Amino acid sequence: MRRTARPAATPAPSRRTVLRTAGAGAAGLLGGAALAGCGVPSAYVAEDRRSAADRSARDRLLRFSNWTLYIDVDDENPNKRPTLDAFSKETGIKVAYTEEINDNDEFFGKISPALMNGQDPERDLVVISDWMASRYVALGWVQTLDKANLPHVVKNLDPQLRHPAFDPERAHSVPWQSGITGIAYNRKKLGRELKSSADLWAADLKGRVTLFSGMDEALALLLLAQGSDIARFTADDYHRVVAHLQKMVDTRHIRRFTGNDYTKDLTTGDVLACQAYSGDVIQLQADNPDIEFVVPEEGGELWSESLMIPNRAEHKRNAERLIDYYYRPEVAAELAAWVNYLCPVPAAQAVLADSDDEETAELADDPLIFPTAELRRRLHVMRDITAEERPEFHRTWDKIVGL
């Protein structure tokens, strides 16, 4: 195992970053009523129409779609993935692994025709960001997991990730990796600490701040900064954020709104402080130790990307075997050592601590991979934006950020 799966100078494309235009994403494809799982019968799929005949016993195959650079890779052969190869060797199941997910909305559009029409989606396992996963669950587009096939998940899943609002009992989803949205800044160039999201509005940071362009990515920190409870925020809370954001745009305090390219701005020094993802900053720090990541004193956002089995997938049992395999602490540790995101298996921490490799063992003490109890108290999960709220929220948000 090693610290990163790629040179630190080229950080991984964020699994959270989405640039949406009004009507161009999932809401535009199906409409608000469909996203709520009602009003459009052809979109919503009832429980009794979700499964297909499981060919797992006959076909030793699993079709797994994931994001790019989101799994461990062999040092000498980038076409080999050690944990997947070990799974195949142990089970005899061949994994057709595809890094085809680059954008949640784009992938939603790619897979939705098959799911709406009750056809084989040609994928048995997918990894979807939490805010988009809620739509799949609401639409009835993913199958119910058999917990009897997931003993390691039941035992080892991080308690803080067990009950998301979109899937309270994790009946349809299991976290692949998690992360924290917080603030990154160059302490040496800034010459002082940042402790709160409100610190981004300091006069000496005018024109040197970036925020995420995606509403689902940026909103939580902005709500927390004004004292809102992101698990229960109201439309009034949202509009207070937007009003303040408009002032920051009008005064050119915000340099720009970004996708994952915020890392380039931070590295070059064009930006001194920004919203950021924990996993990205761990990699940036390998090249520049002056870059710091802070969970704001008022709190940061805890999020995850989840494994889900689409409707009509033909190898459900094989998919469940793979999900459970990655919840073995030794496997979770190997994956965490490569991707550097928050590990959803706390027991993996002890595995890393016992490593003979000093650099790998140090990861066990990284709070951005295994948060301390004090840090966990400052991590919050944002509620889903409802289908009724989303169109109006997007109109105001997209106008401000220029989408």
Secondary structure, DSSP 8 states (H G I E B T S, - for coil): --S-SS-TTS----SS-----TTTSHHHHH-HHHHTT-S-TTT---GGGS-----TTT--EEEEEEETT-S---SS-TT--HHHHHHHHHH--EEEEEEEES-HHHHHHHHHHHHHTT---S-SEEEEEHHHHHHHHHHT-B----GGG-HHHHHHS-GGGS--TTSTT-SS-EEEEEEEEEEEEEHHHH-S---SGGGGG-GGGTT-EEEESSHHHHHHHHHHHTT--TTT--HHHHHHHHHHHHHHHHTT-EEEEESTTHHHHHHHTS-SEEEEEHHHHHHHHHH-TTEEEE--TT-EEEEEEEEE-BTT-S-HHHHHHHHHHTTSHHHHHHHHHHH-SB-S-TTHHHHHHT-SSHHHHHGGG-TTTS--HHHHTTEE------TTTHHHHHHHHHHHHT-
